[in-house]
Amino acid sequence: MTQAELETVKLEQLASEYRRKGYEVVIHPHPPDLPQFLSTFQLDMIATSRKDNVVVEIKSSADLISDVIVRLAEAIETQARWRLEIAVVNPTTAQELPVSGELVPDAQVQSLLREALDLKREQRYEAATIVAWSAAEAILRRLAQENGIEAERKSSDTVLKQLYASGLIDPGQYESFARAMQFRNAFAHGFAASVAPDAIEQFIHDVENLRSNRAA
């Protein structure tokens, strides 16, 4: 199933569950259906009863740190007898990943980083970014595994955001890795893409720092 299909199925399941419990359920409510404090949000579902009221949002793990979710949680937190329920659904696998395989060992990661630096010195910036990303992704996935974060068959974007949300990479590293990943995605799928020399230098530096910190 696609992400949209998974979200629709989960939403219908939760709607049925809340109806069985005696709640009045509205899926994708319009502003007139909402109390004033929620009227600016586009919600997946509300379930109301005499004892409490629930805002239900269906999200992928990648959306959990979005500004909208944070603002919604803050708005609901101020209201008595209202609570937020977030159901997380993700495709079982990232289709671009191999069906099976092992992450490259640390020695090969170091070799990839040296190769990326050589390519950067030769001003072959696109190739340097692709090679450095190979090292980066191995480090990110291994870091996730070591900290109990499910990373197997998850997309690069999901793994990166989970590590950031868990505080395992800082905001500067997140931005650097995200820029490199966006370039990799565009380049790998045949779209015109470029990377600035200072950006690739910073990216390789951030990858090396993350590798060193893991080894320490």
DASULBEL-V619490 format. One record per pair of residues at least 4 apart in sequence whose ideal C-beta (glycine too) atoms are under 7 Angstrom apart, sorted by the first residue. I is the first residue (numbers start at 1). GAP is how many residues later the second one is. D is the distance in Angstrom with one decimal. If there is no record, write none. Layout:
# DASULBEL-V619490
i gap d
I GAP D
I GAP D
This chain:
# DASULBEL-V619490
i gap d
1 4 4.0
1 5 5.0
3 4 6.3
3 57 5.9
3 88 5.9
4 4 6.4
5 4 6.4
6 4 6.3
6 83 4.5
6 85 6.7
7 4 6.2
7 51 4.4
7 82 5.8
8 4 6.5
9 4 6.4
10 4 6.4
10 48 5.2
10 77 5.4
10 79 5.0
11 4 6.2
11 16 6.5
11 33 5.8
11 34 6.2
11 47 5.1
12 4 6.4
13 4 6.5
14 4 6.3
14 31 6.8
14 42 5.6
14 73 6.2
15 4 6.4
15 10 4.9
15 12 5.9
15 30 6.1
16 4 6.4
17 4 6.7
18 5 4.1
18 7 5.2
18 29 4.0
19 4 6.4
19 6 5.4
22 27 5.9
23 24 3.9
23 25 6.2
23 26 4.7
24 24 5.1
25 20 6.4
25 22 5.0
26 7 5.3
26 19 6.8
26 20 5.3
27 18 5.0
28 16 6.6
29 4 3.8
29 5 5.5
29 14 5.8
29 17 5.4
31 8 4.7
34 4 4.3
34 5 5.0
37 38 5.4
37 42 6.1
38 5 6.7
38 17 7.0
38 37 6.7
41 31 5.7
43 12 5.8
43 14 6.8
44 12 5.8
44 13 5.2
44 14 5.1
45 11 4.1
46 7 6.9
46 8 6.9
46 9 5.6
47 7 4.5
47 9 6.5
48 5 4.6
52 29 5.1
52 31 6.4
53 28 5.9
53 29 4.9
54 29 5.7
54 31 5.5
55 21 6.0
55 27 6.9
55 29 5.1
56 29 5.0
56 31 6.8
57 29 5.1
58 29 5.1
58 31 6.2
59 4 4.1
59 5 6.1
59 27 5.9
59 29 6.0
60 28 6.9
60 29 6.6
60 30 5.3
61 27 5.5
61 29 5.6
61 97 5.6
61 101 6.3
62 95 5.9
62 96 5.1
62 99 5.1
63 6 6.7
64 5 6.4
64 24 7.0
64 101 6.4
65 96 6.3
65 100 4.8
67 4 6.2
68 4 6.2
69 4 6.3
70 4 6.4
71 4 6.3
72 4 6.4
72 12 6.6
73 4 6.2
73 11 5.6
76 6 5.1
76 7 6.7
76 8 4.8
93 4 6.6
93 60 4.2
94 59 5.9
94 60 5.9
94 61 3.9
97 56 5.7
103 35 4.8
103 38 5.7
103 39 5.8
104 4 4.2
104 5 6.1
104 34 4.9
106 4 6.7
107 4 6.6
108 4 6.3
109 4 6.6
109 26 4.7
109 29 5.4
109 30 6.3
109 102 6.2
110 4 6.5
111 4 6.4
112 4 6.3
112 19 5.6
112 22 5.4
112 23 4.0
113 4 6.6
113 19 6.6
113 22 5.1
113 91 6.5
113 94 6.3
113 95 5.9
114 4 6.5
115 4 6.4
115 16 5.3
116 4 6.3
116 12 4.7
116 15 4.4
116 16 3.9
116 19 6.9
116 88 5.4
117 4 6.5
117 87 6.2
118 4 6.5
119 5 4.4
119 8 4.8
119 9 3.8
119 12 6.2
120 5 6.5
120 8 4.2
120 80 5.7
120 81 6.5
120 84 6.7
124 4 5.9
125 4 6.4
125 70 5.2
125 72 5.8
125 75 5.2
126 4 6.7
126 61 6.3
126 69 6.3
127 4 6.3
128 4 6.0
128 72 5.3
129 4 6.2
129 51 5.8
129 54 5.6
129 55 6.8
129 66 5.0
129 71 5.2
129 74 6.8
130 54 6.2
130 57 6.8
132 4 6.1
132 48 7.0
132 71 5.9
132 72 5.0
132 75 5.7
133 4 6.1
133 47 5.5
133 48 6.9
133 51 4.8
134 4 6.9
135 4 6.5
135 72 5.7
136 4 6.1
136 41 6.3
136 44 6.8
136 71 4.6
137 4 6.1
137 19 5.9
138 4 6.2
139 4 6.1
139 68 6.6
139 71 5.4
139 72 5.4
139 75 6.7
140 4 6.5
140 19 5.5
140 20 6.3
140 23 6.2
141 4 6.5
141 10 4.8
141 18 6.0
142 4 6.3
143 4 6.5
143 20 6.3
143 25 6.0
143 71 6.2
144 5 3.9
144 7 3.8
144 15 5.5
144 18 6.5
144 19 6.0
145 6 5.8
147 19 6.7
147 21 6.0
149 13 5.2
149 14 6.9
149 17 6.4
150 4 6.6
151 8 5.0
154 4 4.5
154 5 5.3
156 4 6.2
156 25 5.7
157 4 6.3
157 24 6.7
158 4 6.2
159 4 6.4
160 4 6.4
160 14 6.9
160 17 5.7
160 18 6.6
160 21 6.7
161 4 6.1
162 4 6.2
163 5 4.5
163 6 5.0
164 5 5.4
164 10 4.5
169 4 4.3
169 5 5.5
170 4 7.0
171 4 6.5
172 4 6.4
173 4 6.0
173 33 5.1
173 37 6.7
174 4 6.0
175 4 6.4
176 4 6.7
176 26 5.6
176 27 5.2
176 30 4.6
177 4 6.1
177 29 6.9
178 4 6.4
179 4 6.6
179 20 6.1
180 4 6.3
180 23 4.7
181 4 6.2
182 4 6.5
183 4 5.9
183 10 5.2
183 12 5.0
184 4 5.8
185 4 6.4
186 5 4.2
186 7 3.9
187 6 4.5
195 4 5.5
195 5 5.3
197 4 6.4
198 4 6.3
199 4 6.2
200 4 6.3
201 4 6.4
202 4 6.2
203 4 6.4
204 4 6.3
205 4 6.4
206 4 6.4
207 4 6.4
208 4 6.2
209 4 6.2
210 4 6.5
211 4 6.5
212 4 6.4
